[in-house]
Amino acid sequence: MSRKLAVVFLAMLILVGAMGLKTVVTAHGDGSLIMANGVSPAPPTPYKNGVSPAPPTPYRNGVSPAPPTPY
């Protein structure tokens, strides 16, 4: 049982130490947020290829053939 209590005590000691360190760091800071990866990148510029192409023209092979006559 004492080994389990020692592990729990050590974990709680690490947790309290981390919380205390966080409190000290935030108390002495200027309130700005620090991001690990910096700011987000600028959004991409729109494509510069002009307007979209015109829709295709319908087929120009004439009208459809007449339906077949019944037997």
Number of C-alpha atoms within 10 A of each C-alpha: 5 7 8 9 10 11 11 12 12 12 12 12 12 12 12 12 12 12 12 12 12 11 11 11 11 13 10 8 9 8 8 7 8 8 8 6 6 7 8 7 6 6 6 6 6 6 7 6 6 6 7 6 6 6 6 6 6 6 7 6 6 6 7 6 6 6 6 6 5 4 3
